[in-house]
Amino acid sequence: MRLAAIAEALLTPHGIDRYLELIDPMLVRREIRGEVTAVEHQTPGTLTLTLKPSSAWRGFQAGQYVRVSVDIDGVRRTRCYSPAGSQHRDGQLELTIKAQGLVSQHLNRARPGWVLGLSQADGTFTLPEPRPEKLLLISGGSGITPLMSMLRTLADEGHRGEVVFLHYANTPDDVLYARELARQAPNVRVVLACTHAAGGELRGFFSREHLVEAAPWYAGGLTYLCGPAPLMDSVRAVYDSEQLSEQLITEEFTPPELVIDESAAEGTVRFAHSGVEFPNSGRPLLEQAEEAGLRPEHGCRMGICFSCTKVKARGRVRNAKSGEVSGEENEEIQLCISVPAGDVEIDA
């Protein structure tokens, strides 16, 4: 370790990783990379990648997400994806991606040997300890991935509690992990609901009747939910009406409720490379840029994926989530959650 520290110091300012990656991108010590070892197309429009993470990877808990970074036309792009594999499968990371958006469409062309940038796992959408005796997992579309990770993790742990997996898809052909879901242990019941075709145990969109049919004991168990907004809203409405909100745990990448005081706005915002300048409205920089006709790269809009990160050349900004104010020059900020506090210039 001492020799490594000496080497790091001698190679400053670039650091040892910049030289190791010239030999092999997977040799980096501080950054995390993932090498694609297998590619599978389960359904039209989706891609399942198996990755071998580099040595800095610390693993994940079922339900968490990772940030995946790729270089597209010379620009680093980042998106969040939830691993679908068991948390107990060391040295392996499985991501199932819907080919929607710039990064996902780029990854749809991935082949074994590709090397992707990764972050450490993050997120609180995880199973409690000890594991629940009654567990209901509700997913829709590609929202199946974090719940699939939970199901596989419980299987590896030999969990014997009652589990119901209620999944919504347009048609039976759109169901991810269909073969695996059909081969579950006796304590796991999989209920498929098709919204646009026959073929599942249930037909149509979520309702309380679906809930009772799938898991009549739902009021006495714990429910995990991940899927498109209409499904999330429908499930929440039922649980709210029955005062069961505390038993419903959800995961979604939607913008947070930000505290914005537009009346205090002052100064001018300037995007230097674009040559666009406009009065500060007090909204986050991403919204202001879009209102001015610019199209900055962005992803989650909630400060998670870092896709909208740009360099602030000068000025002060307030983080709309934390309230922290920063005035450092030439610092990287996230446009989606940064609000100008006076004159600001963005190097973009």
C-alpha positions as CSV (number, residue, x, y, z in Angstrom):
1,M,0.0,0.0,0.0
2,R,2.9,2.3,0.8
3,L,4.4,1.8,-2.7
4,A,1.0,2.5,-4.3
5,A,0.7,5.8,-2.3
6,I,4.2,6.8,-3.5
7,A,3.3,6.0,-7.1
8,E,0.1,8.0,-6.8
9,A,2.1,11.0,-5.5
10,L,4.7,10.8,-8.2
11,L,2.0,10.7,-10.9
12,T,0.1,13.7,-9.7
13,P,-1.9,15.6,-11.0
14,H,-3.3,12.8,-13.2
15,G,-3.1,9.9,-10.7
16,I,-2.2,6.3,-11.2
17,D,-5.6,5.4,-12.7
18,R,-5.0,7.6,-15.8
19,Y,-1.9,5.5,-16.6
20,L,-3.3,2.1,-15.6
21,E,-6.3,2.5,-17.9
22,L,-4.0,2.9,-20.9
23,I,-2.9,-0.7,-20.2
24,D,-6.3,-2.1,-19.2
25,P,-9.3,0.0,-18.2
26,M,-10.2,-2.7,-15.6
27,L,-6.9,-2.1,-13.7
28,V,-8.0,1.2,-12.2
29,R,-7.8,1.3,-8.4
30,R,-9.9,4.2,-7.3
31,E,-12.6,4.5,-10.0
32,I,-15.1,1.7,-10.7
33,R,-15.4,0.0,-14.1
34,G,-17.5,-2.9,-15.3
35,E,-16.6,-5.1,-18.2
36,V,-19.5,-6.6,-20.2
37,T,-19.2,-10.4,-20.1
38,A,-22.6,-11.3,-21.5
39,V,-25.5,-9.7,-23.5
40,E,-29.1,-11.0,-23.8
41,H,-32.2,-9.5,-25.4
42,Q,-35.1,-10.9,-23.3
43,T,-37.9,-8.9,-24.9
44,P,-38.1,-6.4,-27.9
45,G,-36.6,-3.1,-26.8
46,T,-34.7,-4.4,-23.7
47,L,-31.2,-5.5,-23.1
48,T,-29.7,-7.5,-20.2
49,L,-26.0,-6.9,-19.5
50,T,-23.9,-9.0,-17.2
51,L,-20.9,-7.0,-15.9
52,K,-17.7,-7.9,-14.0
53,P,-17.0,-4.9,-11.8
54,S,-13.4,-3.8,-11.1
55,S,-11.7,-4.3,-7.7
56,A,-13.0,-1.0,-6.2
57,W,-16.7,-2.3,-6.3
58,R,-18.1,-2.9,-2.9
59,G,-21.3,-4.7,-3.9
60,F,-24.9,-3.7,-3.4
61,Q,-28.1,-4.4,-1.5
62,A,-31.1,-5.7,-3.4
63,G,-33.2,-2.7,-4.5
64,Q,-30.4,-0.2,-4.8
65,Y,-29.2,1.5,-8.0
66,V,-25.9,2.3,-9.6
67,R,-24.9,5.1,-12.0
68,V,-23.6,3.9,-15.3
69,S,-21.4,6.2,-17.4
70,V,-20.5,6.0,-21.1
71,D,-18.8,8.3,-23.5
72,I,-21.0,9.3,-26.5
73,D,-19.5,11.5,-29.1
74,G,-16.8,12.6,-26.7
75,V,-19.2,13.5,-23.9
76,R,-19.6,11.6,-20.7
77,R,-23.2,10.6,-20.1
78,T,-24.7,9.0,-17.0
79,R,-27.9,7.1,-16.1
80,C,-29.2,5.2,-13.1
81,Y,-30.1,1.5,-13.3
82,S,-31.1,-1.0,-10.6
83,P,-29.2,-4.3,-10.6
84,A,-31.5,-7.2,-11.1
85,G,-29.2,-9.9,-9.7
86,S,-28.9,-11.3,-6.2
87,Q,-26.8,-9.2,-3.8
88,H,-25.0,-12.4,-2.8
89,R,-23.5,-13.1,-6.3
90,D,-20.0,-11.6,-5.7
91,G,-18.2,-10.2,-8.7
92,Q,-21.2,-10.1,-11.0
93,L,-23.6,-7.3,-11.8
94,E,-26.7,-7.7,-14.0
95,L,-28.5,-4.7,-15.5
96,T,-31.7,-5.0,-17.6
97,I,-32.2,-1.8,-19.6
98,K,-35.1,-0.5,-21.7
99,A,-33.8,1.1,-24.9
100,Q,-35.2,4.5,-24.2
101,G,-33.1,7.7,-24.0
102,L,-29.6,8.5,-25.3
103,V,-27.6,6.3,-22.9
104,S,-29.9,3.3,-22.9
105,Q,-30.0,3.3,-26.7
106,H,-26.2,3.5,-26.8
107,L,-26.0,0.5,-24.4
108,N,-28.4,-1.4,-26.6
109,R,-25.4,-1.9,-28.9
110,A,-23.1,-3.2,-26.2
111,R,-21.0,-6.3,-26.8
112,P,-18.9,-8.5,-24.5
113,G,-15.7,-6.6,-23.8
114,W,-17.2,-3.2,-23.5
115,V,-16.0,-1.3,-20.4
116,L,-18.5,1.0,-18.6
117,G,-18.1,3.5,-15.8
118,L,-19.8,2.6,-12.6
119,S,-20.6,4.2,-9.2
120,Q,-20.9,2.5,-5.9
121,A,-24.5,1.4,-5.2
122,D,-26.8,3.8,-3.6
123,G,-30.4,4.1,-2.4
124,T,-32.6,3.1,0.5
125,F,-35.2,0.9,-1.4
126,T,-33.9,-2.2,0.4
127,L,-35.3,-5.1,2.4
128,P,-35.3,-4.9,6.2
129,E,-33.6,-7.2,8.6
130,P,-35.0,-9.6,9.6
131,R,-36.8,-10.4,6.4
132,P,-40.6,-10.0,6.4
133,E,-42.7,-13.1,6.9
134,K,-45.2,-11.8,4.4
135,L,-43.9,-9.8,1.4
136,L,-45.8,-8.4,-1.6
137,L,-43.7,-7.1,-4.6
138,I,-45.5,-5.0,-7.2
139,S,-43.8,-4.0,-10.4
140,G,-44.6,-2.7,-13.8
141,G,-42.5,-2.9,-17.0
142,S,-38.8,-2.3,-16.4
143,G,-39.6,-1.5,-12.8
144,I,-39.2,-5.2,-12.3
145,T,-35.4,-5.0,-11.9
146,P,-35.0,-4.0,-8.2
147,L,-37.8,-6.4,-7.2
148,M,-36.2,-9.2,-9.2
149,S,-33.0,-8.5,-7.2
150,M,-35.0,-8.9,-4.0
151,L,-36.6,-12.1,-5.1
152,R,-33.3,-13.6,-6.1
153,T,-31.6,-12.4,-2.9
154,L,-34.3,-14.1,-0.8
155,A,-33.9,-17.3,-2.8
156,D,-30.2,-17.3,-2.2
157,E,-30.9,-16.8,1.6
158,G,-33.3,-19.7,1.7
159,H,-36.1,-17.4,2.8
160,R,-39.3,-19.4,3.6
161,G,-41.7,-16.6,4.2
162,E,-44.7,-16.0,2.0
163,V,-43.9,-13.9,-1.1
164,V,-46.3,-12.7,-3.8
165,F,-44.8,-11.1,-7.0
166,L,-47.5,-9.0,-8.8
167,H,-46.1,-7.8,-12.2
168,Y,-47.8,-5.7,-14.8
169,A,-46.9,-5.8,-18.5
170,N,-48.7,-4.9,-21.7
171,T,-48.7,-8.5,-23.1
172,P,-47.1,-11.8,-22.0
173,D,-44.4,-11.2,-24.6
174,D,-43.3,-8.1,-22.7
175,V,-42.6,-9.8,-19.4
176,L,-39.0,-9.7,-18.4
177,Y,-37.6,-12.8,-16.7
178,A,-40.7,-14.7,-17.7
179,R,-39.1,-18.2,-17.6
180,E,-37.4,-17.6,-14.3
181,L,-40.6,-16.2,-12.7
182,A,-42.4,-19.4,-13.8
183,R,-40.0,-21.5,-11.8
184,Q,-40.2,-20.3,-8.3
185,A,-40.1,-22.0,-4.9
186,P,-43.4,-23.1,-3.3
187,N,-43.4,-20.1,-0.9
188,V,-43.4,-17.7,-3.9
189,R,-46.5,-16.9,-5.9
190,V,-46.1,-15.0,-9.2
191,V,-49.2,-13.2,-10.5
192,L,-49.0,-11.7,-14.0
193,A,-51.4,-8.9,-15.0
194,C,-51.6,-8.0,-18.7
195,T,-52.9,-4.5,-19.4
196,H,-53.4,-4.8,-23.2
197,A,-53.9,-8.5,-24.0
198,A,-55.1,-11.7,-22.5
199,G,-52.6,-14.2,-21.1
200,G,-52.0,-13.4,-17.5
201,E,-53.8,-14.4,-14.3
202,L,-55.3,-10.8,-14.2
203,R,-56.4,-8.5,-16.9
204,G,-56.3,-4.7,-17.0
205,F,-54.7,-2.1,-14.8
206,F,-54.1,-2.2,-11.0
207,S,-57.2,-2.1,-8.7
208,R,-58.0,-3.1,-5.2
209,E,-59.6,-6.2,-6.6
210,H,-56.3,-7.2,-8.2
211,L,-54.6,-6.6,-4.8
212,V,-57.1,-8.8,-3.0
213,E,-56.9,-11.5,-5.6
214,A,-53.0,-11.6,-5.6
215,A,-52.4,-11.2,-1.8
216,P,-55.5,-11.2,0.3
217,W,-53.3,-10.7,3.4
218,Y,-51.7,-7.5,2.0
219,A,-52.8,-5.4,5.0
220,G,-50.7,-7.6,7.3
221,G,-47.6,-7.7,5.2
222,L,-45.0,-5.4,3.7
223,T,-45.3,-4.1,0.1
224,Y,-42.5,-2.9,-2.2
225,L,-43.5,-1.0,-5.4
226,C,-41.6,0.1,-8.5
227,G,-43.0,0.9,-11.9
228,P,-44.5,3.6,-14.1
229,A,-46.2,6.6,-12.5
230,P,-49.8,5.5,-13.2
231,L,-49.2,2.2,-11.5
232,M,-47.5,3.9,-8.6
233,D,-50.3,6.4,-8.2
234,S,-53.0,3.7,-8.2
235,V,-51.3,1.6,-5.6
236,R,-50.6,4.6,-3.4
237,A,-54.3,5.6,-3.6
238,V,-55.5,2.2,-2.4
239,Y,-52.9,2.1,0.5
240,D,-53.7,5.7,1.5
241,S,-57.4,5.0,1.6
242,E,-56.9,2.1,3.9
243,Q,-54.3,3.9,6.1
244,L,-51.6,1.4,5.1
245,S,-49.1,4.0,3.7
246,E,-46.4,3.0,6.3
247,Q,-46.5,-0.6,4.9
248,L,-45.8,0.6,1.3
249,I,-42.2,1.2,0.3
250,T,-41.7,2.7,-3.1
251,E,-38.9,3.4,-5.6
252,E,-39.0,5.9,-8.4
253,F,-36.8,8.3,-10.2
254,T,-39.0,11.4,-10.2
255,P,-38.2,15.0,-9.4
256,P,-38.3,15.9,-5.7
257,E,-40.4,18.7,-4.3
258,L,-37.9,21.6,-4.3
259,V,-38.3,24.7,-2.1
260,I,-38.0,27.7,-4.5
261,D,-38.3,31.3,-3.7
262,E,-38.6,33.0,-7.1
263,S,-39.4,36.4,-5.5
264,A,-35.7,36.6,-4.3
265,A,-34.3,36.0,-7.8
266,E,-31.7,38.5,-9.0
267,G,-28.8,38.7,-11.4
268,T,-28.2,37.2,-14.8
269,V,-27.5,33.7,-16.0
270,R,-25.0,33.2,-18.9
271,F,-24.2,30.1,-20.8
272,A,-20.7,31.0,-22.2
273,H,-20.3,28.6,-25.0
274,S,-23.8,29.0,-26.3
275,G,-23.7,32.7,-26.0
276,V,-27.1,32.7,-24.4
277,E,-27.8,35.2,-21.5
278,F,-31.1,35.8,-19.6
279,P,-32.4,37.2,-16.3
280,N,-32.4,34.8,-13.4
281,S,-36.0,33.7,-12.7
282,G,-35.1,31.9,-9.5
283,R,-35.8,28.4,-10.9
284,P,-33.2,25.6,-11.2
285,L,-30.6,26.3,-13.9
286,L,-31.8,23.3,-16.0
287,E,-35.4,24.7,-16.2
288,Q,-34.1,28.2,-17.0
289,A,-31.8,26.9,-19.7
290,E,-34.7,25.0,-21.3
291,E,-37.0,28.0,-21.1
292,A,-34.2,30.0,-23.0
293,G,-34.3,27.4,-25.8
294,L,-31.2,25.4,-24.7
295,R,-31.2,21.6,-24.5
296,P,-28.7,20.6,-21.8
297,E,-28.2,16.8,-21.3
298,H,-30.2,15.6,-18.3
299,G,-31.6,12.5,-16.8
300,C,-33.3,12.0,-13.5
301,R,-33.9,15.7,-12.7
302,M,-33.5,14.9,-9.0
303,G,-29.7,15.2,-8.4
304,I,-29.0,11.5,-8.7
305,C,-27.7,10.6,-12.1
306,F,-25.3,13.6,-12.6
307,S,-26.2,13.7,-16.3
308,C,-26.7,17.5,-16.2
309,T,-23.4,18.3,-14.5
310,K,-21.7,21.4,-15.9
311,V,-18.8,23.6,-14.8
312,K,-19.8,26.9,-13.1
313,A,-17.2,29.4,-14.2
314,R,-18.2,32.0,-11.7
315,G,-21.1,33.1,-9.4
316,R,-23.0,31.6,-6.5
317,V,-25.6,28.8,-6.6
318,R,-27.8,27.3,-4.0
319,N,-28.5,23.5,-3.9
320,A,-32.3,23.4,-3.9
321,K,-32.3,20.1,-2.0
322,S,-29.9,20.8,0.8
323,G,-30.0,24.6,0.9
324,E,-26.2,24.8,0.7
325,V,-24.7,27.8,-1.1
326,S,-21.5,27.6,-3.1
327,G,-19.5,30.3,-4.7
328,E,-16.3,28.5,-5.8
329,E,-15.1,29.2,-9.3
330,N,-14.8,26.5,-12.0
331,E,-16.7,24.0,-9.9
332,E,-18.9,21.2,-11.2
333,I,-22.6,21.7,-10.4
334,Q,-25.8,19.8,-11.2
335,L,-28.1,22.1,-13.3
336,C,-31.3,20.3,-12.2
337,I,-30.9,21.2,-8.5
338,S,-28.8,24.4,-8.6
339,V,-30.5,27.8,-8.3
340,P,-28.5,30.9,-9.1
341,A,-27.9,33.3,-6.3
342,G,-27.0,36.4,-8.3
343,D,-25.0,36.5,-11.5
344,V,-23.8,33.1,-12.7
345,E,-21.8,32.0,-15.7
346,I,-22.0,28.3,-16.9
347,D,-19.2,26.9,-19.1
348,A,-21.6,25.4,-21.6
